[in-house]
């Protein structure tokens, strides 16, 4: 059941890779840079939250694992980084 619930997210990442392959070089470059920055932000937040839980600085949530917020955090950070890039380039 866990694999079945994760399949739509796998499909979304497959569609994103397909989108990047089928666009022009400018769009590929801007989207790839935004994805890398969004991934770096997400990884930094996940590692920081993991260490905070490990050293009992923040309480561990019993009914809501923080891993459930990785995908939404990535997509939000990616969107913000892409919007920032577009605004910087004019």
PDB file of N, CA, C and O in Angstrom, chain B, residues numbered from 101:
ATOM      1  N   UNK B 101       0.814  -1.184   0.000  1.00  0.00           N
ATOM      2  CA  UNK B 101       0.000   0.000   0.000  1.00  0.00           C
ATOM      3  C   UNK B 101       0.872   1.269   0.000  1.00  0.00           C
ATOM      4  O   UNK B 101       0.530   2.259  -0.646  1.00  0.00           O
ATOM      5  N   UNK B 102       1.981   1.231   0.718  1.00  0.00           N
ATOM      6  CA  UNK B 102       2.866   2.399   0.757  1.00  0.00           C
ATOM      7  C   UNK B 102       3.449   2.677  -0.621  1.00  0.00           C
ATOM      8  O   UNK B 102       3.606   3.837  -1.002  1.00  0.00           O
ATOM      9  N   UNK B 103       3.769   1.644  -1.364  1.00  0.00           N
ATOM     10  CA  UNK B 103       4.319   1.831  -2.708  1.00  0.00           C
ATOM     11  C   UNK B 103       3.261   2.429  -3.627  1.00  0.00           C
ATOM     12  O   UNK B 103       3.571   3.293  -4.447  1.00  0.00           O
ATOM     13  N   UNK B 104       2.031   1.985  -3.499  1.00  0.00           N
ATOM     14  CA  UNK B 104       0.959   2.516  -4.335  1.00  0.00           C
ATOM     15  C   UNK B 104       0.700   3.991  -4.067  1.00  0.00           C
ATOM     16  O   UNK B 104       0.404   4.741  -4.998  1.00  0.00           O
ATOM     17  N   UNK B 105       0.803   4.415  -2.833  1.00  0.00           N
ATOM     18  CA  UNK B 105       0.579   5.828  -2.535  1.00  0.00           C
ATOM     19  C   UNK B 105       1.744   6.702  -2.988  1.00  0.00           C
ATOM     20  O   UNK B 105       1.571   7.903  -3.198  1.00  0.00           O
ATOM     21  N   UNK B 106       2.926   6.115  -3.139  1.00  0.00           N
ATOM     22  CA  UNK B 106       4.072   6.873  -3.610  1.00  0.00           C
ATOM     23  C   UNK B 106       4.190   6.930  -5.122  1.00  0.00           C
ATOM     24  O   UNK B 106       4.961   7.734  -5.648  1.00  0.00           O
ATOM     25  N   UNK B 107       3.451   6.103  -5.827  1.00  0.00           N
ATOM     26  CA  UNK B 107       3.541   6.063  -7.290  1.00  0.00           C
ATOM     27  C   UNK B 107       3.182   7.383  -7.972  1.00  0.00           C
ATOM     28  O   UNK B 107       3.860   7.751  -8.932  1.00  0.00           O
ATOM     29  N   UNK B 108       2.159   8.113  -7.536  1.00  0.00           N
ATOM     30  CA  UNK B 108       1.882   9.391  -8.205  1.00  0.00           C
ATOM     31  C   UNK B 108       3.041  10.377  -8.110  1.00  0.00           C
ATOM     32  O   UNK B 108       3.278  11.135  -9.050  1.00  0.00           O
ATOM     33  N   UNK B 109       3.755  10.382  -7.012  1.00  0.00           N
ATOM     34  CA  UNK B 109       4.909  11.273  -6.881  1.00  0.00           C
ATOM     35  C   UNK B 109       6.024  10.853  -7.832  1.00  0.00           C
ATOM     36  O   UNK B 109       6.697  11.702  -8.417  1.00  0.00           O
ATOM     37  N   UNK B 110       6.219   9.562  -7.986  1.00  0.00           N
ATOM     38  CA  UNK B 110       7.203   9.070  -8.951  1.00  0.00           C
ATOM     39  C   UNK B 110       6.801   9.489 -10.352  1.00  0.00           C
ATOM     40  O   UNK B 110       7.653   9.880 -11.149  1.00  0.00           O
ATOM     41  N   UNK B 111       5.526   9.414 -10.660  1.00  0.00           N
ATOM     42  CA  UNK B 111       5.040   9.838 -11.975  1.00  0.00           C
ATOM     43  C   UNK B 111       5.270  11.333 -12.196  1.00  0.00           C
ATOM     44  O   UNK B 111       5.614  11.746 -13.304  1.00  0.00           O
ATOM     45  N   UNK B 112       5.086  12.139 -11.167  1.00  0.00           N
ATOM     46  CA  UNK B 112       5.320  13.582 -11.289  1.00  0.00           C
ATOM     47  C   UNK B 112       6.788  13.853 -11.615  1.00  0.00           C
ATOM     48  O   UNK B 112       7.081  14.676 -12.483  1.00  0.00           O
ATOM     49  N   UNK B 113       7.711  13.179 -10.937  1.00  0.00           N
ATOM     50  CA  UNK B 113       9.130  13.389 -11.230  1.00  0.00           C
ATOM     51  C   UNK B 113       9.483  12.897 -12.630  1.00  0.00           C
ATOM     52  O   UNK B 113      10.308  13.514 -13.304  1.00  0.00           O
ATOM     53  N   UNK B 114       8.882  11.808 -13.078  1.00  0.00           N
ATOM     54  CA  UNK B 114       9.105  11.339 -14.445  1.00  0.00           C
ATOM     55  C   UNK B 114       8.604  12.375 -15.445  1.00  0.00           C
ATOM     56  O   UNK B 114       9.267  12.638 -16.449  1.00  0.00           O
ATOM     57  N   UNK B 115       7.438  12.965 -15.181  1.00  0.00           N
ATOM     58  CA  UNK B 115       6.907  13.992 -16.073  1.00  0.00           C
ATOM     59  C   UNK B 115       7.788  15.246 -16.080  1.00  0.00           C
ATOM     60  O   UNK B 115       7.947  15.889 -17.118  1.00  0.00           O
ATOM     61  N   UNK B 116       8.357  15.590 -14.927  1.00  0.00           N
ATOM     62  CA  UNK B 116       9.270  16.733 -14.877  1.00  0.00           C
ATOM     63  C   UNK B 116      10.519  16.481 -15.715  1.00  0.00           C
ATOM     64  O   UNK B 116      10.985  17.374 -16.422  1.00  0.00           O
ATOM     65  N   UNK B 117      11.058  15.273 -15.637  1.00  0.00           N
ATOM     66  CA  UNK B 117      12.228  14.940 -16.458  1.00  0.00           C
ATOM     67  C   UNK B 117      11.873  14.989 -17.936  1.00  0.00           C
ATOM     68  O   UNK B 117      12.665  15.466 -18.749  1.00  0.00           O
ATOM     69  N   UNK B 118      10.703  14.505 -18.286  1.00  0.00           N
ATOM     70  CA  UNK B 118      10.260  14.557 -19.679  1.00  0.00           C
ATOM     71  C   UNK B 118      10.086  16.005 -20.139  1.00  0.00           C
ATOM     72  O   UNK B 118      10.460  16.351 -21.260  1.00  0.00           O
ATOM     73  N   UNK B 119       9.525  16.842 -19.282  1.00  0.00           N
ATOM     74  CA  UNK B 119       9.367  18.263 -19.593  1.00  0.00           C
ATOM     75  C   UNK B 119      10.713  18.913 -19.883  1.00  0.00           C
ATOM     76  O   UNK B 119      10.846  19.680 -20.837  1.00  0.00           O
ATOM     77  N   UNK B 120      11.717  18.602 -19.054  1.00  0.00           N
ATOM     78  CA  UNK B 120      13.038  19.185 -19.256  1.00  0.00           C
ATOM     79  C   UNK B 120      13.689  18.705 -20.549  1.00  0.00           C
ATOM     80  O   UNK B 120      14.377  19.475 -21.219  1.00  0.00           O
ATOM     81  N   UNK B 121      13.477  17.448 -20.900  1.00  0.00           N
ATOM     82  CA  UNK B 121      14.068  16.935 -22.138  1.00  0.00           C
ATOM     83  C   UNK B 121      13.446  17.549 -23.384  1.00  0.00           C
ATOM     84  O   UNK B 121      14.123  17.687 -24.403  1.00  0.00           O
ATOM     85  N   UNK B 122      12.179  17.916 -23.324  1.00  0.00           N
ATOM     86  CA  UNK B 122      11.461  18.340 -24.519  1.00  0.00           C
ATOM     87  C   UNK B 122      11.358  19.856 -24.683  1.00  0.00           C
ATOM     88  O   UNK B 122      10.636  20.324 -25.563  1.00  0.00           O
ATOM     89  N   UNK B 123      12.055  20.627 -23.867  1.00  0.00           N
ATOM     90  CA  UNK B 123      11.998  22.084 -23.994  1.00  0.00           C
ATOM     91  C   UNK B 123      13.299  22.608 -24.582  1.00  0.00           C
ATOM     92  O   UNK B 123      14.256  21.855 -24.763  1.00  0.00           O
ATOM     93  N   UNK B 124      13.327  23.884 -24.875  1.00  0.00           N
ATOM     94  CA  UNK B 124      14.531  24.486 -25.433  1.00  0.00           C
ATOM     95  C   UNK B 124      15.609  24.643 -24.356  1.00  0.00           C
ATOM     96  O   UNK B 124      15.364  24.422 -23.170  1.00  0.00           O
ATOM     97  N   UNK B 125      16.798  25.027 -24.798  1.00  0.00           N
ATOM     98  CA  UNK B 125      17.942  25.084 -23.893  1.00  0.00           C
ATOM     99  C   UNK B 125      17.784  26.143 -22.803  1.00  0.00           C
ATOM    100  O   UNK B 125      18.203  25.926 -21.665  1.00  0.00           O
ATOM    101  N   UNK B 126      17.191  27.272 -23.137  1.00  0.00           N
ATOM    102  CA  UNK B 126      17.006  28.332 -22.139  1.00  0.00           C
ATOM    103  C   UNK B 126      16.088  27.858 -21.012  1.00  0.00           C
ATOM    104  O   UNK B 126      16.390  28.048 -19.833  1.00  0.00           O
ATOM    105  N   UNK B 127      14.974  27.245 -21.383  1.00  0.00           N
ATOM    106  CA  UNK B 127      14.038  26.753 -20.371  1.00  0.00           C
ATOM    107  C   UNK B 127      14.668  25.624 -19.561  1.00  0.00           C
ATOM    108  O   UNK B 127      14.485  25.556 -18.345  1.00  0.00           O
ATOM    109  N   UNK B 128      15.400  24.748 -20.221  1.00  0.00           N
ATOM    110  CA  UNK B 128      16.085  23.673 -19.498  1.00  0.00           C
ATOM    111  C   UNK B 128      17.042  24.232 -18.457  1.00  0.00           C
ATOM    112  O   UNK B 128      17.088  23.763 -17.320  1.00  0.00           O
ATOM    113  N   UNK B 129      17.800  25.235 -18.860  1.00  0.00           N
ATOM    114  CA  UNK B 129      18.786  25.798 -17.945  1.00  0.00           C
ATOM    115  C   UNK B 129      18.130  26.489 -16.764  1.00  0.00           C
ATOM    116  O   UNK B 129      18.544  26.282 -15.623  1.00  0.00           O
ATOM    117  N   UNK B 130      17.113  27.308 -17.013  1.00  0.00           N
ATOM    118  CA  UNK B 130      16.469  28.020 -15.903  1.00  0.00           C
ATOM    119  C   UNK B 130      15.737  27.057 -14.973  1.00  0.00           C
ATOM    120  O   UNK B 130      15.792  27.214 -13.754  1.00  0.00           O
ATOM    121  N   UNK B 131      15.057  26.069 -15.532  1.00  0.00           N
ATOM    122  CA  UNK B 131      14.345  25.100 -14.692  1.00  0.00           C
ATOM    123  C   UNK B 131      15.322  24.226 -13.912  1.00  0.00           C
ATOM    124  O   UNK B 131      15.091  23.931 -12.739  1.00  0.00           O
ATOM    125  N   UNK B 132      16.421  23.808 -14.564  1.00  0.00           N
ATOM    126  CA  UNK B 132      17.391  22.958 -13.874  1.00  0.00           C
ATOM    127  C   UNK B 132      18.047  23.700 -12.717  1.00  0.00           C
ATOM    128  O   UNK B 132      18.229  23.132 -11.640  1.00  0.00           O
ATOM    129  N   UNK B 133      18.404  24.962 -12.931  1.00  0.00           N
ATOM    130  CA  UNK B 133      19.011  25.741 -11.850  1.00  0.00           C
ATOM    131  C   UNK B 133      18.012  25.936 -10.706  1.00  0.00           C
ATOM    132  O   UNK B 133      18.378  25.832  -9.535  1.00  0.00           O
ATOM    133  N   UNK B 134      16.759  26.218 -11.045  1.00  0.00           N
ATOM    134  CA  UNK B 134      15.734  26.383 -10.011  1.00  0.00           C
ATOM    135  C   UNK B 134      15.506  25.079  -9.251  1.00  0.00           C
ATOM    136  O   UNK B 134      15.321  25.097  -8.034  1.00  0.00           O
ATOM    137  N   UNK B 135      15.516  23.940  -9.966  1.00  0.00           N
ATOM    138  CA  UNK B 135      15.365  22.642  -9.298  1.00  0.00           C
ATOM    139  C   UNK B 135      16.528  22.359  -8.365  1.00  0.00           C
ATOM    140  O   UNK B 135      16.331  21.875  -7.251  1.00  0.00           O
ATOM    141  N   UNK B 136      17.741  22.660  -8.817  1.00  0.00           N
ATOM    142  CA  UNK B 136      18.916  22.429  -7.959  1.00  0.00           C
ATOM    143  C   UNK B 136      18.873  23.295  -6.707  1.00  0.00           C
ATOM    144  O   UNK B 136      19.164  22.822  -5.609  1.00  0.00           O
ATOM    145  N   UNK B 137      18.512  24.556  -6.872  1.00  0.00           N
ATOM    146  CA  UNK B 137      18.410  25.431  -5.702  1.00  0.00           C
ATOM    147  C   UNK B 137      17.283  24.978  -4.772  1.00  0.00           C
ATOM    148  O   UNK B 137      17.446  24.979  -3.552  1.00  0.00           O
ATOM    149  N   UNK B 138      16.146  24.594  -5.344  1.00  0.00           N
ATOM    150  CA  UNK B 138      15.038  24.089  -4.529  1.00  0.00           C
ATOM    151  C   UNK B 138      15.410  22.816  -3.802  1.00  0.00           C
ATOM    152  O   UNK B 138      15.033  22.623  -2.646  1.00  0.00           O
ATOM    153  N   UNK B 139      16.157  21.937  -4.479  1.00  0.00           N
ATOM    154  CA  UNK B 139      16.627  20.713  -3.826  1.00  0.00           C
ATOM    155  C   UNK B 139      17.606  20.997  -2.709  1.00  0.00           C
ATOM    156  O   UNK B 139      17.573  20.343  -1.667  1.00  0.00           O
ATOM    157  N   UNK B 140      18.478  21.968  -2.918  1.00  0.00           N
ATOM    158  CA  UNK B 140      19.444  22.329  -1.877  1.00  0.00           C
ATOM    159  C   UNK B 140      18.744  22.908  -0.652  1.00  0.00           C
ATOM    160  O   UNK B 140      19.104  22.596   0.483  1.00  0.00           O
ATOM    161  N   UNK B 141      17.749  23.749  -0.886  1.00  0.00           N
ATOM    162  CA  UNK B 141      16.977  24.308   0.228  1.00  0.00           C
ATOM    163  C   UNK B 141      16.252  23.205   0.978  1.00  0.00           C
ATOM    164  O   UNK B 141      16.267  23.165   2.209  1.00  0.00           O
ATOM    165  N   UNK B 142      15.615  22.309   0.231  1.00  0.00           N
ATOM    166  CA  UNK B 142      14.867  21.211   0.852  1.00  0.00           C
ATOM    167  C   UNK B 142      15.790  20.304   1.645  1.00  0.00           C
ATOM    168  O   UNK B 142      15.483  19.956   2.785  1.00  0.00           O
ATOM    169  N   UNK B 143      16.919  19.915   1.058  1.00  0.00           N
ATOM    170  CA  UNK B 143      17.862  19.047   1.760  1.00  0.00           C
ATOM    171  C   UNK B 143      18.390  19.712   3.020  1.00  0.00           C
ATOM    172  O   UNK B 143      18.527  19.063   4.057  1.00  0.00           O
ATOM    173  N   UNK B 144      18.686  20.996   2.937  1.00  0.00           N
ATOM    174  CA  UNK B 144      19.180  21.720   4.119  1.00  0.00           C
ATOM    175  C   UNK B 144      18.141  21.734   5.230  1.00  0.00           C
ATOM    176  O   UNK B 144      18.468  21.512   6.396  1.00  0.00           O
ATOM    177  N   UNK B 145      16.893  21.993   4.869  1.00  0.00           N
ATOM    178  CA  UNK B 145      15.834  22.013   5.884  1.00  0.00           C
ATOM    179  C   UNK B 145      15.588  20.639   6.491  1.00  0.00           C
ATOM    180  O   UNK B 145      15.377  20.521   7.698  1.00  0.00           O
ATOM    181  N   UNK B 146      15.615  19.599   5.660  1.00  0.00           N
ATOM    182  CA  UNK B 146      15.378  18.246   6.165  1.00  0.00           C
ATOM    183  C   UNK B 146      16.496  17.820   7.111  1.00  0.00           C
ATOM    184  O   UNK B 146      16.232  17.248   8.169  1.00  0.00           O
ATOM    185  N   UNK B 147      17.743  18.098   6.735  1.00  0.00           N
ATOM    186  CA  UNK B 147      18.866  17.738   7.600  1.00  0.00           C
ATOM    187  C   UNK B 147      18.807  18.525   8.910  1.00  0.00           C
ATOM    188  O   UNK B 147      19.037  17.967   9.983  1.00  0.00           O
ATOM    189  N   UNK B 148      18.499  19.818   8.822  1.00  0.00           N
ATOM    190  CA  UNK B 148      18.406  20.634  10.022  1.00  0.00           C
ATOM    191  C   UNK B 148      17.290  20.124  10.947  1.00  0.00           C
ATOM    192  O   UNK B 148      17.488  20.010  12.157  1.00  0.00           O
ATOM    193  N   UNK B 149      16.134  19.823  10.381  1.00  0.00           N
ATOM    194  CA  UNK B 149      15.035  19.301  11.203  1.00  0.00           C
ATOM    195  C   UNK B 149      15.391  17.945  11.807  1.00  0.00           C
ATOM    196  O   UNK B 149      15.027  17.654  12.946  1.00  0.00           O
ATOM    197  N   UNK B 150      16.105  17.114  11.037  1.00  0.00           N
ATOM    198  CA  UNK B 150      16.538  15.816  11.565  1.00  0.00           C
ATOM    199  C   UNK B 150      17.468  15.957  12.755  1.00  0.00           C
ATOM    200  O   UNK B 150      17.326  15.243  13.748  1.00  0.00           O
ATOM    201  N   UNK B 151      18.422  16.877  12.660  1.00  0.00           N
ATOM    202  CA  UNK B 151      19.328  17.093  13.790  1.00  0.00           C
ATOM    203  C   UNK B 151      18.594  17.692  14.982  1.00  0.00           C
ATOM    204  O   UNK B 151      18.884  17.344  16.127  1.00  0.00           O
ATOM    205  N   UNK B 152      17.647  18.588  14.723  1.00  0.00           N
ATOM    206  CA  UNK B 152      16.882  19.156  15.838  1.00  0.00           C
ATOM    207  C   UNK B 152      16.072  18.089  16.557  1.00  0.00           C
ATOM    208  O   UNK B 152      15.956  18.118  17.782  1.00  0.00           O
ATOM    209  N   UNK B 153      15.509  17.146  15.805  1.00  0.00           N
ATOM    210  CA  UNK B 153      14.780  16.034  16.431  1.00  0.00           C
ATOM    211  C   UNK B 153      15.739  15.089  17.151  1.00  0.00           C
ATOM    212  O   UNK B 153      15.440  14.609  18.245  1.00  0.00           O
ATOM    213  N   UNK B 154      16.892  14.825  16.534  1.00  0.00           N
ATOM    214  CA  UNK B 154      17.858  13.899  17.122  1.00  0.00           C
ATOM    215  C   UNK B 154      18.340  14.379  18.483  1.00  0.00           C
ATOM    216  O   UNK B 154      18.488  13.580  19.408  1.00  0.00           O
ATOM    217  N   UNK B 155      18.585  15.677  18.610  1.00  0.00           N
ATOM    218  CA  UNK B 155      19.080  16.224  19.873  1.00  0.00           C
ATOM    219  C   UNK B 155      17.967  16.758  20.763  1.00  0.00           C
ATOM    220  O   UNK B 155      18.228  17.500  21.710  1.00  0.00           O
ATOM    221  N   UNK B 156      16.728  16.385  20.463  1.00  0.00           N
ATOM    222  CA  UNK B 156      15.551  16.713  21.278  1.00  0.00           C
ATOM    223  C   UNK B 156      15.371  18.211  21.489  1.00  0.00           C
ATOM    224  O   UNK B 156      14.910  18.639  22.547  1.00  0.00           O
ATOM    225  N   UNK B 157      15.731  19.008  20.488  1.00  0.00           N
ATOM    226  CA  UNK B 157      15.480  20.439  20.559  1.00  0.00           C
ATOM    227  C   UNK B 157      14.008  20.709  20.254  1.00  0.00           C
ATOM    228  O   UNK B 157      13.383  21.572  20.870  1.00  0.00           O
ATOM    229  N   UNK B 158      13.472  19.966  19.305  1.00  0.00           N
ATOM    230  CA  UNK B 158      12.047  20.039  18.991  1.00  0.00           C
ATOM    231  C   UNK B 158      11.455  18.656  19.253  1.00  0.00           C
ATOM    232  O   UNK B 158      12.135  17.648  19.061  1.00  0.00           O
ATOM    233  N   UNK B 159      10.208  18.598  19.685  1.00  0.00           N
ATOM    234  CA  UNK B 159       9.624  17.289  19.955  1.00  0.00           C
ATOM    235  C   UNK B 159       9.357  16.530  18.657  1.00  0.00           C
ATOM    236  O   UNK B 159       9.026  17.125  17.631  1.00  0.00           O
ATOM    237  N   UNK B 160       9.505  15.218  18.720  1.00  0.00           N
ATOM    238  CA  UNK B 160       9.229  14.379  17.561  1.00  0.00           C
ATOM    239  C   UNK B 160       7.714  14.235  17.429  1.00  0.00           C
ATOM    240  O   UNK B 160       7.024  13.878  18.384  1.00  0.00           O
ATOM    241  N   UNK B 161       7.216  14.519  16.235  1.00  0.00           N
ATOM    242  CA  UNK B 161       5.778  14.421  15.997  1.00  0.00           C
ATOM    243  C   UNK B 161       5.397  12.960  15.797  1.00  0.00           C
ATOM    244  O   UNK B 161       5.894  12.312  14.875  1.00  0.00           O
ATOM    245  N   UNK B 162       4.544  12.448  16.627  1.00  0.00           N
ATOM    246  CA  UNK B 162       4.173  11.033  16.573  1.00  0.00           C
ATOM    247  C   UNK B 162       3.232  10.718  15.421  1.00  0.00           C
ATOM    248  O   UNK B 162       3.363   9.673  14.784  1.00  0.00           O
ATOM    249  N   UNK B 163       2.289  11.603  15.147  1.00  0.00           N
ATOM    250  CA  UNK B 163       1.242  11.299  14.175  1.00  0.00           C
ATOM    251  C   UNK B 163       1.488  11.905  12.800  1.00  0.00           C
ATOM    252  O   UNK B 163       0.718  11.656  11.872  1.00  0.00           O
ATOM    253  N   UNK B 164       2.543  12.694  12.652  1.00  0.00           N
ATOM    254  CA  UNK B 164       2.821  13.320  11.366  1.00  0.00           C
ATOM    255  C   UNK B 164       4.322  13.337  11.127  1.00  0.00           C
ATOM    256  O   UNK B 164       5.018  14.210  11.645  1.00  0.00           O
ATOM    257  N   UNK B 165       4.832  12.386  10.351  1.00  0.00           N
ATOM    258  CA  UNK B 165       6.281  12.373  10.100  1.00  0.00           C
ATOM    259  C   UNK B 165       6.694  13.537   9.205  1.00  0.00           C
ATOM    260  O   UNK B 165       5.996  13.877   8.250  1.00  0.00           O
ATOM    261  N   UNK B 166       7.816  14.134   9.519  1.00  0.00           N
ATOM    262  CA  UNK B 166       8.301  15.265   8.739  1.00  0.00           C
ATOM    263  C   UNK B 166       8.661  14.874   7.307  1.00  0.00           C
ATOM    264  O   UNK B 166       8.727  15.739   6.435  1.00  0.00           O
ATOM    265  N   UNK B 167       8.891  13.602   7.053  1.00  0.00           N
ATOM    266  CA  UNK B 167       9.191  13.156   5.693  1.00  0.00           C
ATOM    267  C   UNK B 167       8.019  13.399   4.747  1.00  0.00           C
ATOM    268  O   UNK B 167       8.206  13.450   3.531  1.00  0.00           O
ATOM    269  N   UNK B 168       6.817  13.550   5.289  1.00  0.00           N
ATOM    270  CA  UNK B 168       5.653  13.822   4.447  1.00  0.00           C
ATOM    271  C   UNK B 168       5.697  15.236   3.875  1.00  0.00           C
ATOM    272  O   UNK B 168       4.943  15.549   2.954  1.00  0.00           O
ATOM    273  N   UNK B 169       6.564  16.089   4.402  1.00  0.00           N
ATOM    274  CA  UNK B 169       6.652  17.472   3.933  1.00  0.00           C
ATOM    275  C   UNK B 169       7.821  17.701   2.969  1.00  0.00           C
ATOM    276  O   UNK B 169       8.044  18.833   2.539  1.00  0.00           O
ATOM    277  N   UNK B 170       8.559  16.663   2.626  1.00  0.00           N
ATOM    278  CA  UNK B 170       9.717  16.836   1.750  1.00  0.00           C
ATOM    279  C   UNK B 170       9.283  17.243   0.345  1.00  0.00           C
ATOM    280  O   UNK B 170       9.805  18.213  -0.204  1.00  0.00           O
ATOM    281  N   UNK B 171       8.346  16.522  -0.236  1.00  0.00           N
ATOM    282  CA  UNK B 171       7.904  16.843  -1.604  1.00  0.00           C
ATOM    283  C   UNK B 171       7.253  18.224  -1.681  1.00  0.00           C
ATOM    284  O   UNK B 171       7.615  19.001  -2.565  1.00  0.00           O
ATOM    285  N   UNK B 172       6.307  18.571  -0.794  1.00  0.00           N
ATOM    286  CA  UNK B 172       5.745  19.921  -0.878  1.00  0.00           C
ATOM    287  C   UNK B 172       6.785  21.021  -0.654  1.00  0.00           C
ATOM    288  O   UNK B 172       6.712  22.081  -1.276  1.00  0.00           O
ATOM    289  N   UNK B 173       7.745  20.771   0.227  1.00  0.00           N
ATOM    290  CA  UNK B 173       8.797  21.756   0.460  1.00  0.00           C
ATOM    291  C   UNK B 173       9.655  21.918  -0.788  1.00  0.00           C
ATOM    292  O   UNK B 173      10.014  23.037  -1.156  1.00  0.00           O
ATOM    293  N   UNK B 174       9.988  20.800  -1.444  1.00  0.00           N
ATOM    294  CA  UNK B 174      10.786  20.874  -2.668  1.00  0.00           C
ATOM    295  C   UNK B 174      10.063  21.660  -3.748  1.00  0.00           C
ATOM    296  O   UNK B 174      10.650  22.546  -4.370  1.00  0.00           O
ATOM    297  N   UNK B 175       8.795  21.344  -3.976  1.00  0.00           N
ATOM    298  CA  UNK B 175       8.076  22.032  -5.041  1.00  0.00           C
ATOM    299  C   UNK B 175       7.863  23.512  -4.720  1.00  0.00           C
ATOM    300  O   UNK B 175       7.899  24.349  -5.621  1.00  0.00           O
ATOM    301  N   UNK B 176       7.643  23.839  -3.458  1.00  0.00           N
ATOM    302  CA  UNK B 176       7.518  25.235  -3.070  1.00  0.00           C
ATOM    303  C   UNK B 176       8.826  25.990  -3.242  1.00  0.00           C
ATOM    304  O   UNK B 176       8.842  27.108  -3.757  1.00  0.00           O
ATOM    305  N   UNK B 177       9.931  25.371  -2.805  1.00  0.00           N
ATOM    306  CA  UNK B 177      11.237  26.016  -2.943  1.00  0.00           C
ATOM    307  C   UNK B 177      11.619  26.152  -4.411  1.00  0.00           C
ATOM    308  O   UNK B 177      12.191  27.166  -4.813  1.00  0.00           O
ATOM    309  N   UNK B 178      11.310  25.152  -5.203  1.00  0.00           N
ATOM    310  CA  UNK B 178      11.588  25.213  -6.645  1.00  0.00           C
ATOM    311  C   UNK B 178      10.816  26.360  -7.282  1.00  0.00           C
ATOM    312  O   UNK B 178      11.373  27.122  -8.072  1.00  0.00           O
ATOM    313  N   UNK B 179       9.552  26.485  -6.946  1.00  0.00           N
ATOM    314  CA  UNK B 179       8.734  27.566  -7.495  1.00  0.00           C
ATOM    315  C   UNK B 179       9.241  28.939  -7.097  1.00  0.00           C
ATOM    316  O   UNK B 179       9.281  29.854  -7.919  1.00  0.00           O
ATOM    317  N   UNK B 180       9.625  29.084  -5.844  1.00  0.00           N
ATOM    318  CA  UNK B 180      10.154  30.372  -5.389  1.00  0.00           C
ATOM    319  C   UNK B 180      11.485  30.701  -6.065  1.00  0.00           C
ATOM    320  O   UNK B 180      11.723  31.846  -6.448  1.00  0.00           O
ATOM    321  N   UNK B 181      12.349  29.701  -6.212  1.00  0.00           N
ATOM    322  CA  UNK B 181      13.632  29.934  -6.874  1.00  0.00           C
ATOM    323  C   UNK B 181      13.428  30.271  -8.343  1.00  0.00           C
ATOM    324  O   UNK B 181      14.129  31.128  -8.880  1.00  0.00           O
ATOM    325  N   UNK B 182      12.487  29.618  -8.996  1.00  0.00           N
ATOM    326  CA  UNK B 182      12.221  29.927 -10.405  1.00  0.00           C
ATOM    327  C   UNK B 182      11.657  31.337 -10.551  1.00  0.00           C
ATOM    328  O   UNK B 182      12.056  32.075 -11.453  1.00  0.00           O
ATOM    329  N   UNK B 183      10.735  31.714  -9.673  1.00  0.00           N
ATOM    330  CA  UNK B 183      10.171  33.064  -9.724  1.00  0.00           C
ATOM    331  C   UNK B 183      11.247  34.106  -9.481  1.00  0.00           C
ATOM    332  O   UNK B 183      11.254  35.151 -10.132  1.00  0.00           O
ATOM    333  N   UNK B 184      12.155  33.837  -8.554  1.00  0.00           N
ATOM    334  CA  UNK B 184      13.250  34.768  -8.281  1.00  0.00           C
ATOM    335  C   UNK B 184      14.159  34.911  -9.496  1.00  0.00           C
ATOM    336  O   UNK B 184      14.588  36.014  -9.834  1.00  0.00           O
ATOM    337  N   UNK B 185      14.452  33.778 -10.154  1.00  0.00           N
ATOM    338  CA  UNK B 185      15.288  33.831 -11.358  1.00  0.00           C
ATOM    339  C   UNK B 185      14.626  34.656 -12.456  1.00  0.00           C
ATOM    340  O   UNK B 185      15.286  35.463 -13.110  1.00  0.00           O
ATOM    341  N   UNK B 186      13.349  34.461 -12.657  1.00  0.00           N
ATOM    342  CA  UNK B 186      12.637  35.192 -13.700  1.00  0.00           C
ATOM    343  C   UNK B 186      12.646  36.678 -13.397  1.00  0.00           C
ATOM    344  O   UNK B 186      12.852  37.492 -14.297  1.00  0.00           O
ATOM    345  N   UNK B 187      12.426  37.046 -12.136  1.00  0.00           N
ATOM    346  CA  UNK B 187      12.445  38.455 -11.765  1.00  0.00           C
ATOM    347  C   UNK B 187      13.832  39.059 -11.930  1.00  0.00           C
ATOM    348  O   UNK B 187      13.952  40.225 -12.309  1.00  0.00           O
ATOM    349  N   UNK B 188      14.884  38.291 -11.654  1.00  0.00           N
ATOM    350  CA  UNK B 188      16.256  38.798 -11.788  1.00  0.00           C
ATOM    351  C   UNK B 188      16.628  39.029 -13.257  1.00  0.00           C
ATOM    352  O   UNK B 188      17.339  39.980 -13.583  1.00  0.00           O
ATOM    353  N   UNK B 189      16.150  38.166 -14.120  1.00  0.00           N
ATOM    354  CA  UNK B 189      16.501  38.270 -15.537  1.00  0.00           C
ATOM    355  C   UNK B 189      15.637  39.266 -16.288  1.00  0.00           C
ATOM    356  O   UNK B 189      15.987  39.706 -17.383  1.00  0.00           O
ATOM    357  N   UNK B 190      14.505  39.618 -15.690  1.00  0.00           N
ATOM    358  CA  UNK B 190      13.646  40.640 -16.291  1.00  0.00           C
ATOM    359  C   UNK B 190      12.817  40.098 -17.336  1.00  0.00           C
ATOM    360  O   UNK B 190      12.035  40.828 -17.944  1.00  0.00           O
TER     361      UNK B 190
END
